[in-house]
Amino acid sequence: MMTTEEQTLNEILTLAAQHFKVSRDKLKPDEDFFKTLNIDSLQALDLLTRLENHFHVEMPDYELQGVTDFRTLASRIQARL
Amino acid sequence: MDQFRGKALSWEVSAGVIELALHREPCNEIGSLALDELEKFADALSGMARQAHALIVHSTLKAGFCAGADLRELYQRSHEMEKAQAVAGVRDFLERIHRVLNTIDGAPLTTIAAVHGVTFGGGFELALVCDLIIADKMARFCFPELRLGLIPGFGGIPRLKRDLGNGVVRDLLLTGRSFNATRAHAVGLVSQLVAEGEALRAARATAVQLGKFDRRTAIAAKKFIKPIPHHELKQEIDLFCQLFVEPAVEAGLRKFVESTELQPYLP
């Protein structure tokens, strides 16, 4: 069965919380994740690789240009599933 | 010199395996310090290679293998001098790094790059001179030079062409995007894909395997199958120096160096 965008979003939030060792409740779908997680671009690339490995997709990093919230990130990944 | 502990890198030989460890924070950027020490390594390599059958190049830094050229140093130095002098300085740097990388590329032993994390630009080019690339699943490869108005200058294009189909080379070069180790393995760039943190262990196991074979035969086989594209490498240096004087490069470098954003490594 096809994963919905909401499911994709939930998986991203769970994965990000686990990897960056923050409470899942702290991560809001529409907030700036660079600020919330206090990460830089190298850590963002690390997250991208984890998401690609988890969802078995390939995401050109230029598609993340301007993407700062989890909901938009989920939408980009969903487009590749 | 069988052992060396520098500020940017260190090496030692043990049981017929040379291990070259990169360890300059934040991510092994290749500037004048790293180049000086790489030259020391290249000078010592032929002596060490007489008693070794394998070389493993790896990074001890969490961030990754190597993020490429030290762009901050490049920007600062090119600003301190007249344009013609800056270009001459760049050409000199490129010729020196090419000598180092050509030495590793043609070294009379099997070479392995054990990579993880960011393997970008000059770092990617360092991995490409090795006979084998073993990558953990978190490795990412990229030629971001076009974002700076440049092309790879450490031999990346001729060496990538040597290893991969032209379509993949065009994708990496013209989009400036990074791709992950799984994709790199799928296209044949990475010979072994391993779990996070396991690249060096896998490289060491491979080096043990390499030690079982007749050394002279292995050297002859490598020479036969892995020509060094000297003419194209020289052309790459010339093209890089031509592009370096263009306004796009000044703008690209300034954007990278002066940016206070958190995202300088994203396109």
Interface residues (C-beta under 8 A of the other chain):
Chain A: F34 I39 D40 S41 L42 A44 L45 D46 T49 R50 E52 N53 E58 P60 D61 Y62 L64 Q65
Chain B: C27 A63 G64 A67 G117 V118 K137 M138 R140 T175 G176 R177 S178 F179 N180 A181 T182 R183 L262 Q263 P264 Y265 L266 P267
